């Protein structure tokens, strides 16, 4: 299929995304009921009508958003099936396989009811509803990994390699880190060429790896993790920080020193947050800014070469951000959080 045709279809889809004014109007709705009424005047209407039949209020909104995102990703994957851009979509859709595995493993670890785990799954990658249902039937973390092994699912390899360490320490971060490491190594291998498209997507992946490492370092410093234990948990493949530079960051020893060090990098914006909120910062405040930076970098791909498949990648990030913003609005509205506090959690692109 011609890239120009695909991108024209995607640009039509992009035009239906909710802008900042529309999102701000949703924030001002007084309750969940009025929020649903307003959303029924958006492209989410059909998904809402189906979801609200079985799930009222907040749960209906979240189910509608989930189904809409799944359908969108699959629709674009169909556009590019058999085309050179298919592997780029695979990078994006595979994120949801990792998300789903982490969600199931976390749920099994702390014995969350199956239905509650299911509501947080997004079968938009390799794992469809039936496969995820079988994983949900497993009694524990080991059962999930064993079933993946029996099916010869590639993610079983890193999970099996990390399981003995997880079993010894009981820290689920060990398994999640193994999944991340496998995913990003695979993603980078799919864009190892010299084309402009591959370079742009590789930059986004590298930036995301840098952000994950920065987040990990902030939490490790907060929790006083020994550098020798912390280093194996950091990911390779970052755009700015290679293994040597990561060791330098580890030696800084505190969040304050890390933020100061980053003032000479594209992540200098973290220092602005420090200067305005002084010593009252939570790690989540830094994490929000880092997520916002990554999203804006990724959505920028949409505004690139109109004949490049990166337009599709930029759109998918914008769509993901819209769904994330709508979930924030719905959850905050349900929890009676003020519009001002709600606004602070939003990411506009």
C-alpha positions, 0 to 999 in steps of 0.5 A: 500500500502506498505510504501517501495513501496510508498517511492520508488515512492517518491524518484523517484520524489525527484530525479527530483527536481531541484538542486542548480546548476539548480536553479542558472542557471535559475537565470542567464537567461536574461529575462522571455522568456529565463526562459520559454525556460529553464523551458521547459527542466525540469519536468515542461514542460507539465504544461508550455505548457498547461498554456502558451496557455491561459496565456503569460509570468509570468502569464503562469509560475505561473499557470504552477507552481500552477498546478504542485504543485496541481497535485503532492500533489493529486498524493501522497494523492492517494498513501496513501489513506486508509493508516496510513500515510493518516492523515499526508498528510491531515495535509500538504494538509489542509495548502492549505485550510487555505491558500485559505481561507485567500487569499479569505478573504483578496481579499474580504476585499479590493475588489480585482477582482475575477480572481486575487484572483483565480490565487493565490488559490491552490486547493490541500486540501479539497476545490476543484475548484468548492467549491472555485468558489462558495466562490469567488462569495460571495460579502464580508467577511461575505458572505464567512463565511455564505456560509462555515456555510451553507455547514457545513465546519469545518473552519466556526466554528472559523471564526464565533467565531471571526467575532464579534471581527473582525467586531468591529475592522476591522482587518483581522488578527483576522480572520486569527489568528482564522484559524491558531489556529483551523488548528494547534490544529487539526494538533496536535490532529492528531499526539498525539500518541507515535510513532516515526513518530508522534513525528517527525511530532509533532516537525515540527508542534510545530516548525512552531507554535514557528516561527509564534509566533516569527514573530507575536511578531516582528510585534507587537513590531514594531507596539507598540501593547499593550501586553494585546491585543497581548497575545490572538493573540499568538498560543498555542502548540509550541515546545519550547514556552508554554503560560508561556514562551510566556508571558515572550517574550511579556514583552521584548518589542522590537525586539532587546530584543527578538533577544537577548533572543533567543540566548539561543534557536535554533533560535540563528541564528537571532542574526547573522543577527542583528550583520551583518546588525546592525540597518537597519533590516526590519522584512522581513529579520528575517521572511526569516531566520525563514522560511528557518529554518523551511523548512530545518527542515521539509525537513530533514524528507526526509532523515530519516527512508526509510520505514517511511511515514515521507519521504513523508512529507519531499519530499512535503516540498522540492517540495513546496520549489522548487515551491516557489523558481521558483516563486521568480525567475520568479517574480524577472526576470519580475521586472528586479531585479539583480541576486544578489538580487534574490539569497538572496531570495532563499532557498536551501535544 
